[in-house]
Every structure is written in structure tokens, then in C-alpha cells.
């Protein structure tokens, strides 16, 4: 049986505010719990004016308090920007308050140059990503015996449980690193929907080394999904999604997620239509049953039973509706 998760960007719908978007994320998490989704993750995006999700740890604390049972996580924390020690203490605090419910999804997106400079300007040196992951695991394991430059240092608070750790990635490098560190691997199919992804996941499983935190390899596949009651309505939502992706890739994107009406009125140039065709390969579009069939095929392709849905579509009501439709199609069991 396939378990479904949600990764939410907190999109700021046209005519709405960032505060409203964060409140809508809260309602979406509560609905996801009610209808039976397993995890609800939030993203870290900087310098993207159309999404409000920039600090996942802060939002996670609010969401975990606003829900009861669903796992709450980051999709993900961009570790190269931060101290592994501070990340460990942030997530230990979350886990202490909500034991057994916290996921730490880790990524290394380099984002915009200005963002990288602003987040790293006070650093005297940069550690490798591999070293930061080693440091993070040292702190979560309370390892004060192994040789380390901060051997006696412990991350506070010291607690009995540990957040689940997932490495996010799009290829062989991240897959092999997740295998080496004995972490779960979350593959971004929505970014690179190709045979290379299947090969990356296979490499992860083949090279996986059990760790203190994970004994067997675990895989999550993340997809963009556009779901509505009819294929025609799904196509309209996909058109707005097409435009948002074009906006994000442009030099001066507007500070909102475009509505269906805006997408219809604006239309697309010839060069934009070519980009839309390419981007459509990254999406699952249709009714819940149509998208379920695609998800079932992807799950089989990657030999996984856990799929993360990114319902990044226009309109809070449409996002809520997508969750209800998918929950019904997959016979999820909620509260």
C-alpha cells in the first residue's frame, strides 16, 4: 500500500498575502492529517517572492503544535548555509516537544548568488557537505568518544528520540552520499523525471550502509501533481502552474502565484510554449484516478511505497480539494 506525503511551498496566491499563505499552509497540514497523509513537509526557498516558505524550522514548530499525529518535516534545510550544531539543536528541540513526529530533510541547493552571499558572508571557511552530514550525525548520536574537532560537544537538549533524517537529491552524488551515511533518500522526480533517477535510487539501495539511525534503505519519491474533479479543470490549474514556473525562471517574477484567470488572459509566447512542453514532463495532471495511475506506475518504477505530492497549484481551496481527492482515490485512512 502506498503512503502519501505532502511538501508545501506556502504559495502566495494572487491577491493574497504572505501571512495568509502561511495560515493556508496550517490549514492544509490539518487537512492532510484528517484525511490520512503520512508526512507534511515544508520548504526552504529564499528570494522567491511568490512563496512564503523560507524558514522551515520555524514553520514546523507551528505546524507540529497545530496538528496531533502527522509527521512534520523540512523539505529541506539547506545545510551548507548553516552550522550543523545549530541545525541539530533546532531539530532536537522540535523532537523533544513532538517526539516521534519530526523529519529532518536535508538539501544543499545553492540558490541565488545574493542569497548565498547573505547567508554566508560572516564565515571564515566552508566545510564540505559530507563533513557537515558527519557532524550532524555526531550530534544526534551524542557521540563524545569518536575523534572529532568538537569531540566533547553535545547538542542540547539531550533526549531519547531522534528526528528521521532524509537526504534530498536529484542524482547519483546525493544517492551515494545518503547510502554512505545510512540515511533515508528522497529523490526529486519533479526536478529530473528520467531513467537517471531510477538508477540513482538503485545505486542508493545497492551501496547503503546501515547506521545508528537507519538499518535498511528507505526511499521517498517527490512529484508535482495537479489534480481536480475533471481533466478540464486540472488542465486549467496546470496552465496557471505553467505560468508560475515561467515567472520563477524569469528575471523579474511577480510576488504572487498567478490565478487561472491571469494565465488564460496572458497566454504564452512561442518560446514560452517550448518551455511549457519541457516543464509538463515534470507534472502529473488529471483527475485523481488518472494521477493515481501515474503515481502507482512511478512507485513501481522506483520500487517504493512512499510518494510525496507537491500540490503547488493556484488557490488554497484547489490545494485542499486536491488532497481530498487523492486521499479518496488511495483510500487513505484519516482521523
N, C-alpha and C positions, 0 to 999 in steps of 0.2 A: 504494500500500500504506500502510495506517495504522500509524503508530508509536504505541506506548502508553507512558505515563509513570505514575509513582506520586507522589501527595502524601500523606504520612503525618503524622497529628497526634500520634502516640505516645499513643494512648488507654490509660488505666489501667483495665483490666478489673476488674470486681467481684471482690474477694478478692485482687487483685494489688497491687503497689507501684509507685511512680513509677520506681524503679531497674529493676524488672522490665520496665516498659513501654519504657524506653529500650533495654534489651537486646533486647526483641522487635522494636523498630524496626531494630536492627542486623541481626537475622536476616532480617527482611523485605527489607531492601536487598540482602542477599547472595542471597536467592532471586530477587528481581527481576532481578538481573544474570544469574543462571544461566539463567533462562527467557526472557530476551530483551527486557526493558523497556529503553527508551532513557534515561530520566531517573528519578532518585529525589530528590524534594524533601521538605523538612521545614518545618513551620510555626512561626510565632511567635504563641503565644497566652499572654496574661497573665491571671492571676486567674481561671483556669478550672481548678478542682481536679481535674477528671476527665481532663485531658490533661497530658502531661509535656513537650510541645514548647514551650519558652519562649525558647530561645536557639539559633536555627538555625545560626549560625556555629560554635558550639562542637560541636554535634552533627554538623554537616557534616564537620568535621575528623576526627572519629572514624569516620564512615561512609566517607569517602574512603580512609582508611587501611585500613578493613576490607573494601574492595572493590578491584577492579582496573581495570575499564573503564567501567562505567556512569557517566553524568554525575550529579553530586551538586549539589543546589541548594537555594535558600531559596524558600519559597512563602508568605510572603516576609519580607524585612526591612522593618519599618515605619519608613521613612526619617525621617518628621518627629520621631521620638523621639531621633534620633542626629545626630552630626556626619558629614557626607558624607566628610570627610577620614578619619575613623576607619573608616567602612564600607569605603572604598577600600583602606585598608591591611589590614584584616581579609581582604578577598577577594583582594587581591594575594598575601598570604601563602598562602592556600589554593591559589591558582592556581600559585604558584611551586613548591609541594610536589606538586601534582597537575595539571600543565599539560594544557590541552585538555579538562578534565573538570568545570569549575566553572561553575555557573549562579548569577547574582545576580538573583533575583526580588524586585522592589521593590513595596511597597504603602504605603498611608497610612491604614490603619484607625485610628480614634480611640479604639477600645476603651472600657473603663470610665473614668469620670471620675477615680477614685482612681489608676488606672494612669497616666493622662496626667499627673496632678499629680506622682506619684512619679518618673516618668522625665524630667520637665522642670522640676522646681522650682528648679534652680540656673541656669537660662537667663535671661539678661538681655533677650534679644529672640528672636523666632521668625522664621525665614526662610520664604519661600514654598516650597511643594513644587517648583514649577518651578525656582526658584533652586538648590535642593538637587540636583535632577537635573542641572542645568547644571554645578554644582560637581563632582559625581561623575564626569561625563564628562571634565571638565578634568583631573582627577587620573589617570584611566585612560589618557588620551591623552598624558600627560606634556607638556601644553601650558603652556609658560612664556613664550610670546610674546604671546598674546592678552591684552587688557585684563581684569584680574580683581583683586579686592581682595587676593588672595593669589597674585599673578602668578608669583612665583619659586618657589612651594612645590611640591614633588613628593611623591607618595605612595610610600612605601617598602614592600617592596623594588621596585626598578626591574627589570622582567622583559620578556621578549619576547612573551609571550602575554597575552590579556585574557579575563576571565570573560565569558560571554554575559550580556547584560543584558535582562531582561524586565520590562515594567511590568504589574502585576496590576491588574485593574479590573472594573467592573460596568456601565459605561455610556459615553456619548458623551464625557464630560470626560476620562476616563483614556485612551480610544481616541485622541482627538485629540492628547493630550499625548504618547503613545507615538509617534504619527506625526510630530509636530513634532521630537521628539528623535532620531528614527531608531533606535528600539528595538523589540525584539520585543514583542508584545502577548499576554498570557494572560488570556482572558476567563472569569470565574467563572459559567459556565452554571448551576452548582449553586446559586448565590445568586439569579440572575434568569434563569430559563429562559423567555425571551419573545422576540418579534419584535424588541424593542428591542435585544437582544444582537446579533442578525444585523445590524441597522442600524449598531450601534456598530462592529462588525468591518468592515463595508463602508466606513464613514467613515474608519477607520484606514487601510485599503488605498488609498483614493482620495487621502488627504491625506499619505501617507507621504513623508518627505524622507530620502533616503539620508544616512548618517552615516559617520564613520570606522569605526564598529563594525558597521554593517549596511547592505548595499546594496539589499536587497529586503525588503518587508514579510513578517514571519513571525508566524503565529498559532497559539496553543495554546488549546484549549477544555477546561475542567476540569469534571468531572461527579462526583456522588455515585453509586456503583454498589454494589449489594447482590447478590452472585452466589453461588449454591450449586448442588449437583448436581441438585436438584429445585426446582420452583417453590414447593412447600410449605415446604421448608427456607429458601428465600430469603425467604418471607413471614414466617417466624418471626424471622429476623435483622432484617428490616425493622421488625418490631414493637419490638424492642429499640432500634433506631435511632430510631424514633418517640419512644420514652420518653426517650432521651438528649437529643434536640433539645428536648423539653419541659423537661427538667431544666435545660439550659443557659439557657433563656429564663426560668426561674423566679428568685425572689428568694433562695432558699437551696438551690442544687443540691448533691447529694451528691458526695463526692470520688471517684467511680468511674463507669465506663461500665456500665450495667445489663446483666445477663445475660438470656438468653431466658426463663429460669425466672422471674426477677423481673418482667419485663414481662408475662408471662402471669398471674401471681398478682395483680399490682396492677390491671391493667385501666386504662381511661380514662374520665374524666367526659365529659358531653355537650359541654362547651365545649372540652375537650382533643381530642375526636374531630374537631371542626371544624378545629382547628389541624393535626391529623394529615393531614386531607384536603388542606390547603394545602401542607404540607411534602412530601407524597408527590409533588407536581408537580416537586419538585427532585431526585427519585431515579430511578435506573434499577434495576429489581428483576426478578429471574428467574434462569433458567438462563444459562449462558454464551452459548448460541446466541441466546436471547431478548435478552439485553443487547447482544450483538454487533450484532444487527439495529438496535437503538436507537442504538448508537454510530455505526454506518455512516450512519444517517439524519442524525444530528447533524453528523457530519463533512461530509456533503454539503450540509447546510443552511448551514454556516458556510464551506464551500469550504476546508477544512483537511485535512491528513493527519496531524495530531498531536493526540492526545487524552490528557488527564491523568485518571487514575482516582483517586478518593479512597475507599479501601476502609475507611471508618470504621464497621466493624461489630464486634459483640461477639465476643471470643475470638481470641487470637493464631492458633490453628490454623485458624479460619474465615477470617481475613485471608490467611494463607498459601495456603489452599485456593483462595480467590478468584483470586489471582494465577496459580496453576497452571491453573485452568480457563480464564481469559481468554487466557493465553498459548497454550494448546492451540487454543482457538476461532479465534484470529487467526493461528495458525501462526507465532508469533514464533520467531526463531532465536536461541537462547541459546548458552552455552558448551558 
